Each structure stands twice: as C-alpha cells, then as structure tokens.
Amino acid sequence: MNKIYFYLLCFIALVAGANAQNLPKITKESPPDLQYVLAKLYEDKDNVKIDGLDITQDFNKAFYWYNLASQGGYIPAKIAIARFNIFGMGIEKNTERGKFILYSLAEEGDVEAMVSFVKYSLNGDLGEKNITLILKYLNELAGRKVIDANGLLAKLYYEGLHVETNYKLAREHADISFANAEPVGSFIYGMMYARAIGPTIVPELAFSALSRAASSGIVQAQVILGLLYYNGSRLRSDLSRAYIWLSIAQKNGDKNTNIILNRIVQTITDRRDLDKLLNDTIKRVPSVLVKS
C-alpha cells in the first residue's frame, strides 16, 4: 500500500477515533516509520480499529512498537523511548537512560531531541539542570529558527532562571522572538515595556506583543494586559478590555484578579454586554484558554 495513503488513513484514525475502519495491518517486518505510527496509536487515548483489531491505550504495547521502530533506526521512535524511560510509561522509570538517549541524539544535531532535552530539563524531569547544555541547545535551536527558542532564551535572561539576569541579552532575544511573532518572547518584550526595563519600546509594539502573548494563552500576559487597561498606565484606560482579559486570566486559574474584577463590576450598570464580549472573544480566539 502507498505510504502516503497509509498516513492519510492513520490521520483519519487519530481524528475520528473508533470510527476509523480497515487500516492496514502492521507487523514486525513493517518499515519502522509505520511501526512508529502503530506505537503512537497505542500511546494515544482515542480508540481506533486496525484490520479489525481494536486499539486502546496501552503503554506496554506502545513501548514494544516504539522499540521495534527504534531498532530500525527511526529517530522519532528513539525519542519516544527516551520519553517512556523518563516518565516510566509501560516500563520501569529510568531517567538517566532517557536523558542519555536525548543527549546522544541532540549531540548529533537532532532538533526534536534538543527541544525535548531543553523542555524536560527546565521542567525538572531530568534531575539536576545542566544549564550549559540548555543554553547550547537553545542557541542552536534559535539559529535554526525553531519557534520560541529565542523566547525561552529571553525568559531565562529576563527572569534570571538558572543564569545571571541579563536584560541586554533578554531584550536581544525578545526582539527577535517578537519579530518572528512568537508568544513567549513577545511576552518578555511586553513585560520589559510594562516595567520600563532596557531600551525604549514603542507603546503600540508593546501592546501588540502583550496581546499576542495573551491570545496564545500566557496567563501572566493576560493579567498584565488587564491591569494596564484597568490602571490606564502606559495604555489608555478601558474597563471593558480590562474586564475581558482579567476574566480570561481568572478562567485560566489566576486567583489574584478577583478584587479588581469585583471593582470593575461595581462600576458597571449591566454586565451582560461585557459577558457577551467575553464569550465572543473566547469563541473567536479559543487559544486564550489554557488547555487542562
């Protein structure tokens, strides 16, 4: 069967779940990229049907097929094996083995391995953080224009996370990230404006940066944008917009917006229009809500 057709069927299976029928059978002799697809189906939560066989989430079977694909040299499968070791999915947890697999692939220049190494390191999933490697891979990813690599560098230098605070480097990376329309760097760009840190930033650009970050679901950006609208500092006061962004931040779990939201509500005669605007905003830009 043509591989493109196979992948199309697998995509339908992933989207349609149990309604997918008659996908081709995959065996030990199948190409590793197809074995990887079957492993992915076993890892995912949705039920699918392949050659009359119901596929339900099963990490043991997922690991089995990832391992076969890995032995065939398929790099995404090796990265999946690393993930299963790091989080103990279907096998006994072995953080060091998973870390070594990612490190080895990252040193060979694999982008996904570098991304995974940085992500898991910053989340604390790989034990003690190796900031030298984190910065090395982030700079490599930034050079390859991987989304938000510059943004993460800006965040590290801005917040002093595992490195010495350096607003100059933070601004340099934030400028690049904002120019590339990336959420994290845009947030740092807007924050540096809100706190008047570093070289002067044009207000309209800062507003655009914070709006982009807030629209992508960054809760801190939603709070800052709401407060700027509420206080009328550095932005023209707009209680309606303040209410919308602070309400969205509240829906995303922020607990510090209640007092100001109550103050706004007390100044409004009829909040139904505002609630309609809020709901319309969420429908129009669903990414404002953080996925649970």
N, C-alpha and C positions, 0 to 999 in steps of 0.2 A: 504493500500500500504506500502511496506517495506520502512522504513525511509531512509536507505542508498540510495535506488533507487530514493526517492524523492529529497534528497540533490543533487544527481547527475544531476537530471533534472533541479533543481534550478541553479546549477553551469552552466549548458548549457545555461540557460536563461540569466544569468548575462553576460556570454561571448558573446553569439550570438545575444542578444538584441531581436529585433522584429521577428527574425526567429524562436524563441522558440515557440513550439505549445504543446497544450494538457497537460499542467501541472495540477496537481490535485487541486481541489477546497479546499480552507481553510475557516473554519467557526469559530464562537465564541467558539465552542466546541472542536476545534482542539487543540493539545498539544501546550503549549506556545513556544516551540522552533520552531515549524512550523509557528506560528503566527509572530514570530520574523523575519523569512525569508521573509514573505509577506511584513512586515513593511519595511525591508531593500530594497526590490524591489521598493516600493513606494518612498523611500528616494533617490534612485539612479537616475541618469539622463537617463539611457538607457530604451527604451520601451521594454516591454515583453508582452506575452499573456499567461494568465492562464485560463483554462477552457473556452476559447472563449472570455474572458474579457481582453481588452487592459489595461495594467498597465503603466501609465505615472507618471512622478514625481509629487507627491502631499504630501507635508509635513503634512497637516491636517490628511490625511488618514494614513500616516506613523505613526504619533503620536498615532492615535487611536489603531492601531495594536500593537505598542510597549507597550502601556498602558495595553492592554489585556494580553500580554505576561508577562509584569511586575507584574500584579496582580496574575499571575500563578506562580510567584516566580523565573522567569528566569532572572538571574543576568545581562547578556549582554543587555537585554531589559531595565533594570533599569538604566544601564549606558547610554543607548541611551536616555532615558527620561531625565537624568541629562544634557546631551548634548543639547537636544532640549530646555530645560529651560535656559541654559547658553547663547545660541545664539538666542533665540526667534524664533525657527523654527516651524511654524504651530501653535504656541501658544504665549501668551504674555511673553516677556522675564522676567525671574525670576532667576537672578544669584545666589542669596542666597540659593534658593531651590535646584538648580542644584549642587551647591557646597556642600550642606549638604548631598545630596544623595551620591555623590562621597566619601565624608569624612566618612560617615557611612559604606559604603562598604569597603573602604580602611582599616578602623579600624578593620574590620572583616577578613582582610588578603587577599582581592581580588586583584590580580596582575593588571588586566586591570584597575580597579578603581584607584589604586595607580599611574599607568602610566598616566592616564587621569588627575588626580589631579595635578601631577607634571607638565605635559605639559601645561595645561591651566593656571596654576599658573605662570609659567615662561613666558608665552606669555601675561600675564596681563589680561586674560579673567575672573579671579575670584576676581578682585579688589585687595585690599591690600595683598601683598605676606606674607604668613606665612612661613618664612624660616625654622623654627623649624620642621614643618611638612614636608616641601620639603626635607630637609636633612634626616629626619627619613625614609620617603618612599624611597628615592633614596638608602640609605644604605640597607634597606630591599630588594629592587629590586636587588641591586648589590650582596647581599648574595644569592639571588635565581638565579643569573647568567642571569638576563634579559638583553638583548642586549643594550649596551651603557649606562647603569646605571652608571657604573664606569667612562665612558667617560664624562657624564654630571657632575659628581662629580669633575672630573679633571678640566673641563672647569670652573665650579663655583670657585674653589680654585685658578686656574691659573689667571683668569681674575678679581677676586675679585667681582664677581657678587652676591650682597646681602649678602656676607660673607667677612671676612677679608682675603686678599690674603695670601695664604699659599702654597708656591712652594713645600714644602716637601710632603704635602698631595696630591697636584696636581700630583706630579711625581709618588707617590704610586698608585694612581688610574689610571693614564695614563699607567703605566707599565702593570697593569692587563688588561686594555682595549686593549692595543696593542697586548698583548699575546693572547687575545681572538679574534683578527682580527676585532675589532670594529672601525668604521670610526671616530667618534668624539674623542675618547681617542687617537687614532692613530694620529690625527691632533695635539692634545696638546703635545703628545710625540715628534712629529717632530718639533713643534714650540719651545719647550724647547731646542732642539738641535740647531735650527737656531739662537736662541737668547743667546745661551750658558748659560742657566739657570739650576742650580742644578747639580747633579752628571753627570759625563761624559757619553755621549751616543755614541755608535759606529756609525760612519757615515753611514755605509751600512744599519743599522737598522733604522736610522732616515730617510734615503732616502726611504726605504720600507714603513715606516709609512706615510710619506707625500704623496707618490704615491697612497697608499691605500685610504687615505682621499680624495685626488684629484679625483681619479677614482670613488668615491662614490658621487661626485657632490658638495663637500665642496669648495666653490669658493675661500675662503681665502687660502686654501691649494694649489689650482691651481696657485694662484698669487705668493705665497711664493716659490713654486717649480720652476715656470718660472723664477723668479728673481734669485734664486740660480744658475740655469743653465746659466742665462744671465751674472751674475757677476763673475761666476767661483769661488765664495767664498764658501768654505765647500763642493762644488761639482765641478767636472771638467766642465769647460765652454763648453756648447753645444748650439749653437744658434738655431739649428733646434728644439731641445726639448723645448727650451725657447719659441720659436715662437708658437709651438703647445699648450703648457699649457697656455700661456698668451692669445692666441686667443680663447681658450675654455672659459677662465675666462671672456673675453670680450663678448662672446656669451651669457654667463650667467648673463650679466648685469653690470660687473665691468667697471667703467669709468676711472680707473687710469692706465690702461695698454696701452693706445693709443700712448703715447710718445715713450715708449720703443719699441713697435711693429713697429712704423714708423722707428726707428733707425735700427732695425733688417732688415726690408725690404730694406732699403737703402744700406745695405751691401750684398744683395743677387742679383745675376745676373738674375736668373729666379726663381720666387717664385712658379711656377706651381707644382714642385715636393713637396714643402712644403705644399701647399694646398691639394695635394693628400694625403700626410701623415696625415694631419689634419683630412680630411674627413674619411680616413681609420680608424683612432683612434676612431672617434665618432661612426662609424659603428660597430667597434669591441667592444667598451665599451660604449654603449649608456647611461649608468648611469652617465657619466661625465657631461651631460647636466641636469640642474635643471628643473624639471617639472613645467610648469607655472600653 
